[in-house]
Amino acid sequence: MMVQEAILKAIDSGGSIRVRYFGGSSPGAERELHPLSLKDGKVRARCIPTGETKTFLLEKMELAVEGVPSVLAGTLPVPPTICSSVEEFAACHTNNLQQLGWIVQRDGEAISLHRMFKNGKLIKTPDVSLNFEAIAYDLVFDGEDVVETNHRERSRPWVLSAKNHTTKTFGDFAKAQLAFLEAAKSLAPNGGTPDA
């Protein structure tokens, strides 16, 4: 039985189905779903273990049948490795970033990507950077000096800056990493393809 037929049947009967879902935070994980609707390739369903109602893409699901291996697992691209620190992220991705033509610099909880001038010198202003900024503040002119006031903890401390893009902030380091890699590829000095 195809996954679409099983979903429609579960919607009609009010039942649940077990699927492997190749999207979200844990691609390939099995999920017990109570489908509510199916429209334009999108399945609205309640995740039974969590009770949350979410939207799933039909093309990223398959029925989970005991003892039957996944068909989708070999056809979908492998998701990038998610790292737990900037140091680990730099170690894991520097080689690929260099193949895209970047000069990679890391300083504590920050990583930045730079181009070179034609004379071979480093352009100091990065094209792409990811920084951890735990505290936000306002700059106020007090009549004599500019002072920092209103110090507060940021709920979204990961700051992604990319040339010709709006600065984005993230509360989740995993999402910040993926956005950084996407910006690195789209702005790559060699057009987003590794050197041959």
Backbone as numpy.savetxt, mean C-alpha at the origin, in Angstrom:
# Nx Ny Nz CAx CAy CAz Cx Cy Cz
-18.65 -25.72 -9.44 -19.50 -24.54 -9.44 -18.60 -23.30 -9.44
-18.95 -22.35 -10.28 -18.18 -21.11 -10.32 -18.51 -20.24 -9.11
-17.56 -19.36 -8.75 -17.74 -18.52 -7.58 -18.96 -17.60 -7.72
-19.21 -17.09 -8.93 -20.35 -16.20 -9.13 -21.67 -16.94 -8.86
-21.78 -18.16 -9.35 -23.00 -18.96 -9.11 -23.19 -19.20 -7.61
-22.09 -19.53 -6.92 -22.16 -19.81 -5.49 -22.58 -18.56 -4.71
-22.09 -17.40 -5.14 -22.46 -16.14 -4.47 -23.94 -15.85 -4.67
-24.41 -15.98 -5.91 -25.84 -15.72 -6.19 -26.74 -16.68 -5.41
-26.32 -17.93 -5.33 -27.09 -18.93 -4.59 -27.14 -18.57 -3.10
-25.98 -18.13 -2.55 -25.91 -17.75 -1.13 -26.75 -16.50 -0.86
-26.78 -15.56 -1.82 -27.61 -14.35 -1.65 -29.09 -14.76 -1.59
-29.49 -15.63 -2.52 -30.89 -16.10 -2.57 -31.28 -16.86 -1.31
-30.39 -17.72 -0.82 -30.73 -18.57 0.32 -30.42 -17.93 1.68
-29.64 -16.82 1.65 -29.24 -16.21 2.91 -28.11 -16.96 3.59
-27.45 -17.84 2.83 -26.37 -18.65 3.39 -25.01 -18.00 3.28
-23.99 -18.79 3.61 -22.62 -18.29 3.55 -21.80 -19.17 2.62
-20.65 -18.63 2.21 -19.72 -19.39 1.36 -18.31 -19.18 1.90
-17.44 -20.13 1.57 -16.03 -20.03 1.95 -15.25 -19.74 0.67
-14.49 -18.64 0.68 -13.71 -18.24 -0.50 -12.26 -17.98 -0.13
-11.41 -18.00 -1.15 -10.06 -17.47 -1.02 -10.12 -16.11 -1.68
-9.64 -15.07 -0.97 -9.70 -13.72 -1.53 -8.29 -13.19 -1.73
-7.98 -12.80 -2.96 -6.64 -12.34 -3.32 -6.58 -10.82 -3.42
-7.06 -10.19 -2.38 -7.00 -8.74 -2.26 -6.90 -8.41 -0.79
-7.01 -7.14 -0.46 -7.00 -6.75 0.94 -5.65 -6.93 1.60
-5.66 -7.01 2.92 -4.42 -7.04 3.69 -3.75 -8.41 3.76
-4.49 -9.49 3.47 -3.87 -10.81 3.49 -4.32 -11.62 2.26
-3.71 -11.30 1.08 -4.09 -11.97 -0.16 -3.96 -13.49 -0.08
-4.99 -14.19 -0.56 -4.98 -15.64 -0.58 -5.59 -16.27 0.65
-5.93 -15.44 1.63 -6.51 -15.98 2.87 -7.93 -16.48 2.62
-8.30 -17.53 3.34 -9.68 -18.04 3.24 -10.57 -17.19 4.13
-11.78 -16.93 3.63 -12.74 -16.12 4.38 -14.11 -16.76 4.29
-14.82 -16.71 5.39 -16.21 -17.16 5.44 -17.06 -15.91 5.27
-17.83 -15.86 4.17 -18.60 -14.66 3.84 -20.10 -14.96 3.76
-20.87 -13.97 4.13 -22.33 -13.99 3.95 -22.62 -12.93 2.88
-22.72 -13.35 1.59 -22.92 -12.38 0.51 -24.28 -11.69 0.62
-24.28 -10.37 0.40 -25.50 -9.58 0.46 -25.96 -9.12 -0.91
-25.00 -8.77 -1.79 -25.35 -8.34 -3.14 -24.17 -8.53 -4.08
-24.47 -8.58 -5.37 -23.45 -8.70 -6.42 -23.85 -7.76 -7.53
-22.98 -6.77 -7.82 -23.28 -5.80 -8.87 -21.97 -5.30 -9.47
-21.89 -5.29 -10.80 -20.73 -4.78 -11.53 -19.40 -5.40 -11.07
-19.43 -6.70 -10.79 -18.20 -7.40 -10.39 -17.79 -7.15 -8.95
-18.67 -6.50 -8.17 -18.36 -6.22 -6.77 -19.35 -6.95 -5.87
-18.80 -7.64 -4.89 -19.62 -8.43 -3.96 -19.64 -7.70 -2.62
-20.83 -7.36 -2.18 -21.00 -6.78 -0.84 -21.31 -7.96 0.06
-20.50 -8.15 1.10 -20.67 -9.32 1.96 -20.25 -9.02 3.39
-20.86 -9.74 4.32 -20.47 -9.65 5.72 -19.44 -10.74 5.99
-18.30 -10.34 6.52 -17.26 -11.29 6.91 -17.73 -11.92 8.22
-17.98 -13.21 8.23 -18.59 -13.86 9.38 -17.71 -13.78 10.64
-16.39 -14.06 10.58 -15.60 -13.98 11.81 -15.56 -12.58 12.44
-15.48 -11.51 11.60 -15.33 -10.16 12.15 -16.66 -9.42 12.28
-17.68 -9.85 11.50 -18.97 -9.16 11.51 -18.98 -7.89 10.67
-17.85 -7.57 10.02 -17.77 -6.35 9.20 -18.35 -6.60 7.82
-19.05 -5.59 7.30 -19.55 -5.65 5.93 -18.57 -4.92 5.03
-18.12 -5.61 3.99 -17.10 -5.05 3.09 -17.47 -5.34 1.65
-16.75 -4.67 0.73 -16.91 -4.92 -0.69 -15.69 -5.70 -1.18
-15.94 -6.77 -1.92 -14.89 -7.63 -2.46 -15.02 -7.63 -3.98
-13.89 -7.72 -4.68 -13.91 -7.81 -6.13 -14.06 -9.27 -6.55
-15.06 -9.54 -7.37 -15.34 -10.90 -7.81 -14.12 -11.53 -8.49
-13.39 -10.74 -9.29 -12.25 -11.28 -10.03 -11.10 -11.74 -9.12
-11.12 -11.32 -7.85 -10.06 -11.70 -6.92 -10.50 -12.80 -5.96
-11.65 -13.45 -6.23 -12.14 -14.51 -5.35 -12.27 -15.83 -6.08
-12.13 -16.89 -5.31 -12.42 -18.22 -5.81 -12.99 -19.02 -4.64
-13.77 -20.04 -4.97 -14.32 -20.90 -3.92 -13.18 -21.65 -3.25
-13.24 -21.75 -1.95 -12.24 -22.52 -1.20 -12.83 -23.90 -0.98
-12.25 -24.89 -1.64 -12.71 -26.27 -1.51 -11.58 -27.08 -0.89
-11.90 -27.77 0.20 -10.92 -28.57 0.93 -10.21 -29.54 -0.02
-8.87 -29.48 -0.02 -8.08 -30.40 -0.82 -7.89 -29.98 -2.27
-8.53 -28.88 -2.70 -8.38 -28.40 -4.07 -7.47 -27.17 -4.04
-6.33 -27.23 -4.73 -5.40 -26.09 -4.70 -5.98 -24.86 -5.41
-5.45 -23.71 -5.06 -5.90 -22.45 -5.65 -5.48 -22.34 -7.11
-6.41 -21.86 -7.92 -6.11 -21.59 -9.33 -5.59 -20.16 -9.45
-6.18 -19.23 -8.70 -5.80 -17.82 -8.79 -4.40 -17.54 -8.25
-3.94 -18.30 -7.27 -2.67 -18.01 -6.60 -1.51 -17.86 -7.59
-1.47 -18.68 -8.61 -0.37 -18.62 -9.57 -0.54 -17.58 -10.65
-1.75 -16.99 -10.77 -1.99 -16.05 -11.87 -1.90 -14.59 -11.46
-2.02 -14.31 -10.17 -1.99 -12.92 -9.72 -0.57 -12.51 -9.37
-0.23 -11.21 -9.55 1.12 -10.77 -9.22 1.39 -10.91 -7.72
2.65 -11.18 -7.39 3.04 -11.33 -6.00 3.05 -9.95 -5.35
2.36 -9.77 -4.22 2.35 -8.46 -3.59 3.74 -8.12 -3.05
4.07 -6.81 -3.01 5.38 -6.43 -2.50 5.52 -6.81 -1.02
6.77 -7.03 -0.61 7.06 -7.38 0.78 6.79 -6.16 1.66
6.05 -6.37 2.74 5.79 -5.30 3.71 6.80 -5.47 4.85
7.47 -4.38 5.19 8.53 -4.43 6.18 8.07 -3.75 7.48
8.78 -4.06 8.57 8.36 -3.53 9.88 9.10 -2.26 10.27
10.17 -1.90 9.54 10.90 -0.67 9.85 11.45 -0.06 8.57
11.83 1.22 8.64 12.43 1.89 7.47 13.75 1.21 7.11
14.50 0.81 8.13 15.78 0.12 7.89 15.56 -1.17 7.10
14.58 -1.98 7.53 14.27 -3.23 6.84 13.73 -2.95 5.43
12.90 -1.91 5.31 12.34 -1.52 4.01 13.46 -1.15 3.05
14.41 -0.34 3.51 15.54 0.08 2.66 16.36 -1.13 2.24
16.64 -2.04 3.19 17.43 -3.24 2.88 16.72 -4.11 1.84
15.41 -4.20 1.96 14.61 -5.06 1.09 14.45 -4.48 -0.32
14.32 -3.15 -0.44 13.94 -2.55 -1.72 15.02 -1.72 -2.42
16.15 -1.45 -1.76 17.17 -0.58 -2.36 17.63 -1.08 -3.72
17.89 -2.36 -3.85 18.39 -2.90 -5.12 17.40 -2.63 -6.26
16.12 -2.90 -6.03 15.10 -2.66 -7.07 14.98 -1.17 -7.39
15.06 -0.33 -6.35 14.96 1.12 -6.56 16.15 1.63 -7.37
17.33 1.09 -7.09 18.52 1.47 -7.86 18.40 1.03 -9.31
17.78 -0.12 -9.55 17.57 -0.59 -10.92 16.62 0.34 -11.69
15.76 1.06 -10.96 14.87 2.03 -11.60 15.59 3.36 -11.85
16.85 3.45 -11.42 17.65 4.65 -11.67 17.77 5.60 -10.49
17.30 5.21 -9.32 17.32 6.08 -8.15 18.62 5.97 -7.36
18.99 7.07 -6.71 20.00 7.06 -5.66 19.18 7.05 -4.36
19.38 6.03 -3.55 18.57 5.85 -2.34 19.36 6.35 -1.13
18.72 7.20 -0.33 19.35 7.67 0.91 18.41 7.38 2.07
18.99 6.96 3.19 18.20 6.69 4.39 18.83 7.40 5.56
17.99 8.02 6.38 18.47 8.71 7.56 17.46 8.47 8.67
17.78 7.55 9.58 16.87 7.22 10.67 15.55 6.69 10.14
14.45 7.37 10.48 13.11 6.96 10.06 12.67 7.64 8.77
13.64 7.94 7.88 13.33 8.58 6.60 14.08 7.88 5.48
13.45 7.82 4.33 14.08 7.28 3.13 13.72 8.21 1.98
14.70 8.49 1.12 14.45 9.41 0.01 15.12 8.91 -1.26
14.55 9.32 -2.39 15.04 8.92 -3.71 15.46 10.17 -4.47
16.68 10.12 -5.02 17.26 11.28 -5.68 17.70 10.94 -7.10
17.77 11.97 -7.94 18.35 11.86 -9.28 19.75 12.46 -9.25
20.45 12.30 -10.35 21.78 12.91 -10.51 21.69 14.00 -11.57
22.51 15.06 -11.40 22.68 16.04 -12.47 23.45 15.36 -13.60
23.44 15.97 -14.79 24.17 15.39 -15.92 25.67 15.29 -15.64
26.17 16.16 -14.74 27.60 16.12 -14.40 27.93 15.02 -13.38
26.90 14.24 -12.96 27.12 13.13 -12.05 26.97 13.47 -10.57
26.65 14.74 -10.25 26.47 15.12 -8.85 25.03 14.88 -8.42
24.87 14.56 -7.15 23.56 14.27 -6.58 22.70 15.52 -6.50
21.44 15.41 -6.91 20.47 16.49 -6.70 19.98 16.31 -5.27
20.24 17.33 -4.42 19.96 17.18 -2.98 18.48 17.08 -2.66
17.63 17.78 -3.42 16.19 17.72 -3.16 15.65 16.41 -3.71
15.03 15.58 -2.86 14.54 14.27 -3.33 13.30 14.41 -4.22
13.16 13.46 -5.15 11.94 13.38 -5.96 10.84 12.68 -5.16
11.25 11.72 -4.32 10.29 10.97 -3.50 10.90 10.81 -2.11
10.09 11.05 -1.07 10.60 10.83 0.29 9.48 10.34 1.19
9.87 9.53 2.16 8.94 9.04 3.18 9.60 9.32 4.52
8.90 10.09 5.37 9.44 10.48 6.68 8.46 10.14 7.78
9.00 9.85 8.95 8.18 9.64 10.14 8.23 10.93 10.95
7.09 11.59 11.09 7.00 12.84 11.84 5.94 12.67 12.92
6.39 12.34 14.12 5.47 12.02 15.22 4.75 13.23 15.78
5.40 14.40 15.71 4.83 15.60 16.32 4.56 16.65 15.24
3.39 17.25 15.32 3.04 18.37 14.44 3.04 19.64 15.29
3.28 20.78 14.67 3.26 22.06 15.40 2.95 23.18 14.43
2.62 24.34 15.00 2.36 25.53 14.20 3.54 26.48 14.38
3.88 27.22 13.33 4.90 28.25 13.41 4.19 29.59 13.54
4.55 30.36 14.57 3.90 31.64 14.83 4.97 32.71 15.01
4.75 33.88 14.41 5.66 35.01 14.59 5.20 35.76 15.82
6.07 35.83 16.84 5.68 36.46 18.11 6.07 37.93 18.19
6.43 38.55 17.09 6.85 39.95 17.06 8.35 40.08 16.90
9.09 39.07 17.37 10.54 39.09 17.23 11.07 37.86 16.49
10.54 36.70 16.85 11.02 35.44 16.27 9.85 34.58 15.81
10.18 33.61 14.98 9.19 32.60 14.62 9.37 31.46 15.62
8.28 31.09 16.31 8.36 30.06 17.35 7.39 28.92 17.04
7.74 27.73 17.54 6.86 26.57 17.40 5.85 26.58 18.54
4.57 26.44 18.20 3.53 26.36 19.23 2.57 25.23 18.90
1.70 24.94 19.85 0.64 23.95 19.65 1.20 22.58 19.24
2.20 22.08 19.96 2.76 20.75 19.67 1.70 19.69 19.95
1.57 18.74 19.03 0.58 17.68 19.19 1.07 16.42 18.46
0.61 15.28 18.96 0.97 14.01 18.34 0.16 13.83 17.06
0.82 13.37 16.00 0.13 13.16 14.72 -0.52 11.78 14.71
-1.75 11.71 14.23 -2.41 10.40 14.10 -1.94 9.71 12.82
-1.43 10.50 11.86 -0.92 9.96 10.60 0.53 10.44 10.44
1.47 9.78 11.14 2.84 10.29 11.20 3.72 10.01 9.97
3.28 9.13 9.08 4.11 8.83 7.89 3.75 9.83 6.80
4.74 10.60 6.34 4.53 11.66 5.37 5.24 11.29 4.07
4.47 11.18 2.99 5.01 10.85 1.67 4.97 12.10 0.79
6.14 12.52 0.34 6.24 13.64 -0.59 6.80 13.11 -1.90
6.20 13.53 -3.00 6.69 13.12 -4.32 6.54 14.30 -5.27
7.53 14.47 -6.12 7.57 15.57 -7.08 6.28 15.61 -7.91
5.68 16.79 -8.01 4.45 17.01 -8.78 3.25 16.20 -8.27
3.29 15.76 -7.01 2.18 15.03 -6.40 1.80 15.73 -5.09
0.57 15.58 -4.69 0.12 16.11 -3.40 0.75 15.28 -2.28
1.24 15.95 -1.26 1.80 15.25 -0.10 0.69 14.45 0.57
1.01 13.21 0.94 0.03 12.33 1.60 0.56 11.92 2.96
-0.36 11.68 3.89 0.03 11.18 5.20 -0.66 9.85 5.47
0.00 9.01 6.26 -0.52 7.68 6.55 -0.37 7.36 8.03
-1.36 6.70 8.58 -1.25 6.20 9.94 -0.64 4.81 9.96
-0.68 4.15 8.80 -0.24 2.77 8.67 1.03 2.70 7.82
2.12 2.19 8.38 3.39 2.11 7.67 3.29 1.22 6.43
2.49 0.15 6.49 2.35 -0.75 5.33 1.79 0.02 4.13
0.73 0.82 4.34 0.14 1.59 3.24 1.11 2.65 2.74
1.88 3.25 3.64 2.88 4.25 3.26 3.95 3.63 2.36
4.38 2.40 2.69 5.40 1.71 1.88 4.90 1.48 0.45
3.66 0.99 0.34 3.10 0.71 -0.99 2.99 1.98 -1.81
2.55 3.08 -1.18 2.43 4.37 -1.90 3.82 4.88 -2.31
4.82 4.69 -1.45 6.19 5.10 -1.76 6.71 4.34 -2.99
6.51 3.02 -2.99 6.97 2.21 -4.13 6.26 2.58 -5.42
4.97 2.89 -5.31 4.20 3.31 -6.49 4.74 4.63 -7.04
5.01 5.60 -6.16 5.57 6.89 -6.58 6.96 6.69 -7.16
7.76 5.82 -6.55 9.11 5.55 -7.04 9.08 5.01 -8.47
8.12 4.15 -8.73 8.02 3.56 -10.07 7.51 4.59 -11.09
6.48 5.36 -10.70 5.89 6.31 -11.65 6.84 7.47 -11.98
7.74 7.83 -11.07 8.66 8.95 -11.30 10.08 8.48 -11.64
10.28 7.19 -11.82 11.62 6.62 -12.00 12.40 7.31 -13.13
13.69 7.59 -12.88 14.53 8.23 -13.90 14.60 7.45 -15.21
14.51 6.12 -15.15 14.60 5.35 -16.40 13.22 4.91 -16.91
12.16 5.60 -16.49 10.82 5.33 -17.02 10.08 4.21 -16.35
10.53 3.74 -15.20 9.79 2.72 -14.44 10.09 1.29 -14.81
11.14 1.08 -15.62 11.54 -0.29 -15.93 12.98 -0.51 -15.49
13.26 -1.64 -14.86 14.63 -1.91 -14.42 15.59 -1.93 -15.60
16.85 -1.53 -15.32 17.88 -1.57 -16.37 18.10 -2.99 -16.84
18.34 -3.15 -18.13 18.55 -4.49 -18.68 19.94 -4.97 -18.38
